[in-house]
């Protein structure tokens, strides 16, 4: 007998009560947006202070994304990655949910499936590039059309992106498609609420933006939310998020600049068909391949009971 889907994990695996997600949601937001960044920025500034740098000036510089520097990008990525321990902490303290249940319905990250998902995300990116080649450019101001020169700053950006962007993307997925999906799914017992509400919050969390940018991020959040429930875990969403950010940052380093990439307050509606191609192609591939591989999408009743009841007593 199959158990519930991913969005109902808190109800069946944790200690359920309506007040728990109502407490946990703002607790996670405070950890994610206030305490986590504060700790990361001041820890980094303290490190610079040991070298004789002015701490106050360093804090201001590291906290700014205008302009973006390799150091400020590293701090931003680590601050967003701190959502992983924050999410696991809230899930355990408030709900009694072990860390693995945020990752998937089998209580752990499924590394083989994640590796396959990265391959599928790469295929979706290729489809995006093909479609983009036939559409008008989104915003001429975003790119000069000429290849940027390779510099030591470019090298430093590449190192930060390769090492820390996967953690940053995973942090956002753990918070929005992990905890919030389970929290709103538990509250409303609805797949629609579990997908749509975190997607809206995800789009709003990116700050000032015009309609095309907001729509793009909302669509990304919706597709990622569908993937979590359709594949039973965060692996597919993490893979798509990482590859998407690699493409965006790579394009910025090659043809534009990182400050524009991290602060896209304006965009063209012509960008939407391109990003929807990536999301929808990936969604179709991920669901089809996960079905072919037999990836679990529900909590197994036997596993659920083992967690809730513990081992049988010895006589």
C-alpha positions in Angstrom: 0.0 0.0 0.0 1.4 3.4 -1.0 1.5 6.3 1.4 1.1 10.1 0.8 3.0 12.3 -1.6 5.9 14.6 -0.6 3.7 17.6 0.3 2.1 15.6 3.1 5.3 14.4 4.8 4.9 16.6 7.8 1.4 15.2 8.5 2.5 11.5 8.4 6.1 11.5 9.4 6.3 14.4 11.8 4.5 15.5 14.9 1.5 17.2 13.3 -0.6 20.1 14.6 -1.9 23.1 12.7 0.2 25.5 14.9 3.5 23.8 13.9 3.8 25.1 10.3 2.2 28.4 11.4 5.2 28.7 13.8 7.7 27.1 11.5 7.1 29.3 8.4 8.1 32.6 10.0 10.8 31.0 12.0 12.4 29.7 8.7 12.0 33.1 7.1 13.8 34.9 10.0 16.6 32.4 9.8 16.8 32.5 6.0 16.6 36.3 5.4 17.9 37.8 8.7 20.0 35.6 10.9 21.8 33.5 8.3 23.0 36.4 6.2 23.9 38.4 9.3 26.1 35.5 10.6 27.8 34.9 7.3 28.5 38.6 6.5 29.9 39.3 9.9 32.0 36.1 10.0 33.5 37.1 6.7 34.1 40.7 7.8 35.7 39.4 11.0 38.1 37.3 8.8 39.0 40.4 6.8 39.4 42.3 10.0 42.2 40.0 11.1 44.1 41.2 8.0 43.8 44.8 9.1 40.8 45.8 6.9 38.2 48.2 8.2 35.3 46.0 9.4 32.5 48.5 8.9 33.6 49.2 5.3 34.0 45.4 4.7 30.5 44.7 5.9 29.0 47.3 3.6 31.0 46.0 0.6 30.2 42.3 1.2 26.5 43.0 1.8 26.2 44.9 -1.5 25.3 43.5 -4.9 25.9 46.8 -6.7 28.5 46.2 -7.8 28.9 42.5 -7.5 32.4 41.3 -6.7 33.7 37.7 -6.3 33.7 38.2 -2.5 30.2 39.6 -2.3 28.9 36.8 -4.6 30.6 34.2 -2.4 29.0 35.7 0.7 25.6 35.8 -1.0 25.9 32.2 -2.0 27.0 31.0 1.4 24.2 33.1 3.0 21.6 31.4 0.7 23.2 28.0 1.3 22.6 28.5 5.0 19.0 27.8 4.3 19.9 24.1 4.2 20.8 23.9 7.9 18.1 26.4 8.8 15.4 24.3 7.1 16.6 21.1 8.7 16.7 22.7 12.1 13.1 24.1 11.8 11.8 20.8 10.5 13.4 18.8 13.3 12.7 21.2 16.2 9.2 22.2 15.2 7.9 19.1 13.5 10.2 16.3 14.7 11.0 15.5 11.1 14.4 13.9 10.4 16.6 15.8 7.9 16.3 13.1 5.2 12.5 13.6 4.9 13.1 17.1 3.5 15.2 15.6 0.7 12.7 13.0 -0.5 10.0 10.5 0.3 12.5 7.8 1.0 14.2 9.8 3.7 17.4 10.7 1.9 18.9 12.3 -1.2 18.8 9.9 -4.1 22.2 10.6 -5.6 21.8 8.4 -8.7 18.6 10.1 -9.6 20.2 13.5 -9.1 23.0 12.6 -11.4 20.5 11.6 -14.1 18.5 14.8 -13.4 21.6 16.9 -14.1 22.0 15.2 -17.5 18.3 16.0 -18.3 18.7 19.6 -17.2 21.7 19.9 -19.6 19.5 18.6 -22.5 16.8 21.2 -21.5 19.4 23.9 -21.6 20.4 22.9 -25.1 16.7 23.2 -26.2 16.7 26.6 -24.6 19.7 27.8 -26.6 18.1 26.5 -29.9 14.8 28.3 -29.2 16.7 31.4 -28.2 18.6 31.5 -31.4 15.3 32.1 -33.3 13.9 34.8 -31.1 14.7 38.5 -30.8 17.2 39.5 -28.2 15.6 40.3 -24.8 17.3 43.6 -23.8 20.2 45.0 -25.9 21.4 46.8 -22.8 22.1 43.4 -21.2 24.9 42.5 -23.6 27.3 44.3 -25.9 27.4 41.3 -28.2 31.2 41.1 -27.8 33.0 38.5 -25.8 34.4 39.9 -22.5 38.1 39.7 -21.8 39.4 37.0 -19.4 40.8 38.7 -16.3 41.8 37.6 -12.8 38.3 38.9 -11.6 36.6 36.6 -14.2 38.7 33.7 -12.8 37.7 34.5 -9.3 34.0 34.6 -10.3 34.3 31.2 -12.0 35.8 29.7 -8.9 33.0 31.1 -6.7 30.3 30.0 -9.1 31.6 26.4 -9.6 32.2 25.8 -5.9 29.3 27.7 -4.2 26.4 28.1 -6.7 25.3 24.4 -6.3 25.0 25.0 -2.5 23.2 28.3 -3.1 20.7 26.7 -5.5 20.2 23.7 -3.1 19.6 26.1 -0.2 16.7 27.8 -2.1 15.3 24.5 -3.0 15.4 23.2 0.5 13.6 26.3 1.8 11.0 26.9 -0.8 10.4 23.5 -2.5 11.3 21.6 0.7 10.0 23.0 3.9 7.5 25.4 2.5 6.0 22.8 0.2 5.5 20.5 3.1 4.3 23.2 5.4 1.6 24.6 3.1 0.8 21.1 1.8 0.2 20.0 5.4 -1.9 23.1 6.2 -4.2 22.9 3.2 -3.8 19.2 2.2 -3.7 20.5 -1.3 -1.1 20.0 -4.1 -2.2 23.3 -5.6 -1.4 25.2 -2.4 1.8 23.3 -1.9 3.1 24.3 -5.3 1.6 27.7 -5.9 2.2 29.5 -2.5 5.9 28.7 -2.3 6.3 29.7 -6.0 4.8 33.1 -5.3 7.0 33.6 -2.2 10.0 32.5 -4.2 9.3 35.1 -6.9 8.7 37.8 -4.3 11.8 37.0 -2.4 13.9 38.2 -5.3 13.0 41.8 -4.6 12.2 44.6 -7.1 11.4 43.3 -10.6 9.1 44.1 -13.5 6.3 41.8 -14.8 8.4 39.6 -17.2 11.1 38.9 -14.5 8.4 38.1 -11.9 6.6 35.8 -14.3 9.8 34.1 -15.2 10.6 33.4 -11.5 7.1 32.4 -10.7 7.0 29.9 -13.6 10.4 28.5 -12.4 9.0 28.1 -8.9 5.8 26.4 -10.2 7.7 23.9 -12.4 10.1 23.1 -9.5 7.2 22.6 -7.2 5.5 20.2 -9.6 8.7 18.3 -10.0 9.0 17.9 -6.2 5.7 16.2 -6.0 5.9 14.3 -9.3 9.4 12.9 -8.5 9.0 12.6 -4.7 12.0 14.8 -3.8 14.2 17.8 -4.3 16.8 16.3 -6.6 15.3 17.3 -9.9 14.6 20.8 -8.7 18.1 21.2 -7.4 19.6 20.0 -10.7 17.5 22.4 -12.8 18.3 25.3 -10.4 22.0 24.7 -10.5 22.2 24.4 -14.3 19.9 27.4 -14.8 22.2 29.5 -12.6 25.4 28.2 -14.3 23.9 29.3 -17.7 22.9 32.8 -16.4 26.2 33.4 -14.7 28.2 32.0 -17.6 26.4 34.3 -20.0 27.0 37.3 -17.8 30.7 36.6 -17.5 31.0 36.0 -21.2 28.9 38.8 -22.7 27.5 41.1 -19.9 28.3 41.6 -16.2 27.5 40.0 -12.9 25.8 43.0 -11.4 23.2 43.1 -14.2 22.7 39.3 -13.9 22.0 39.5 -10.1 19.8 42.6 -10.3 17.6 42.1 -13.3 14.8 44.6 -12.5 13.7 44.7 -16.2 13.4 42.2 -19.0 11.6 41.6 -22.3 8.6 39.3 -22.7 10.7 37.6 -25.4 12.7 36.0 -22.6 9.6 34.1 -21.5 9.4 31.6 -24.4 13.1 30.8 -23.9 12.8 30.1 -20.2 9.5 28.2 -20.6 11.2 26.0 -23.1 13.8 25.0 -20.6 11.3 24.5 -17.8 8.7 22.6 -19.7 11.2 20.4 -21.7 12.9 19.5 -18.4 9.6 18.9 -16.6 8.5 16.4 -19.3 11.9 14.7 -19.4 12.3 14.4 -15.7 8.8 13.0 -15.1 9.1 10.5 -18.0 12.6 9.3 -17.0 11.7 9.1 -13.3 8.8 6.9 -14.2 11.0 4.7 -16.3 13.5 4.4 -13.5 10.8 3.6 -10.9 11.7 6.6 -8.7 9.4 6.6 -5.7 6.9 9.4 -5.3 5.1 8.4 -2.1 6.1 7.7 1.5 6.1 3.9 1.9 3.7 2.9 4.7 6.2 0.4 6.1 8.9 3.1 6.3 6.5 5.6 7.8 5.4 3.2 10.5 9.0 2.3 11.3 9.8 6.0 11.8 6.7 6.7 13.9 6.6 3.6 16.0 10.2 2.6 16.3 11.5 -0.9 16.6 9.4 -3.7 18.0 10.1 -4.4 21.7 12.0 -7.5 22.5 10.3 -10.1 24.7 
